[in-house]
């Protein structure tokens, strides 16, 4: 048996080999696709509708801001807002719309 085959008998060596294999394959796919995120994201969302939960949270507000600024051809954004902490849906929406 070679040293390589002995290495694959241990769980840690198998996990490490699998990690490097997946990492290498991911790099190859990305290189072949030549992804340009600045062009692909607006193109992906062009003419699309988005349904977003969690729109009143930090990530939701940030996502909406980013999408509206960088994807001018987005069709519409639907948000699900629920009453929370004694505030109605309308009160929570008004609070969000007042933010800069």
N, C-alpha and C positions, 0 to 999 in steps of 0.2 A: 504494500500500500504506500502511496506517496503521501507527503505531508499535506497536500491539498485535500485528499479524501479523508484524512484523519480530522481535519478542521471541520468538515461538514458533519461530523458526528456529534458536535456540540451545538446546543441551542443558540448560544451567543454568536458563534461563527455563522450559522445559518441566517440568523436575523441580520447580522452585519452585511453578509453577502447579498441578501434580499434588498436591504436598504440601498446599497451601492448600485445594484442592478436597476432598481426603480428610479433612482436619481439619474443614472446614465440614460435610461430610456426616456425620461421626461425631458432631459436636455435635447435629445435627438428629435423628439416630436416638436418641441418649441422651435428649434433651429429650422426644421423643415417647413413649418407653417409660417415662419417669419412674421410673427404677430407684432403688430404695432398698436398697443393699447389706446393711443390717442385717436386712432382712426377706427378701430374695431368696436369700441364701446358705443360711441354715437351711432355707428352703423347698425349695431345690434338693436338698439332701442328705437330707431327711426320707425315711426308709424305704429309703435307698440303701446299697449296699455299696461299699467302696473297696478297691482293690488298689494298694498303694504299694510301689514299689521305692525304695531309698535311705533307708529309715526310720531307719537308725542314724546318718545324717549330721545336720548342724546343721539344714538345711531340713526334712528328713523329721521329725525330732523336734519341731520348731516347728510344722509342719503338723498333726501328730497332736494335739499339745497344744491348738492353736487349734480344730480341728474338734471334739474331745471337749468343750471348754468352751462353744463357741458353737452347736453343733448337737445338741441333746439327743435328737432323733428319728432320728439316724443308725442304720442297722441293724447294720452290722459293718464292721470294718477288717481287711483281710488285709495282712500285711507280708511281703516277701521279704527274708530275711536270709541272707547267705552267710558261710562261714568266711573270716576275714581276719586277717593278721598273727599267725598261730599260735593264734588264738582260735577255738573252735568256735562254732557257731550258738547253742547254749544259753548259753555264756559271754558272748557279745555281748548276748544278750537279757537276761540277768541284770544286766549292767552298765547297760543302759538302764532297766530297771525300778527300779533303786536310785536313779536320779536324782530330785531333788525336782520 
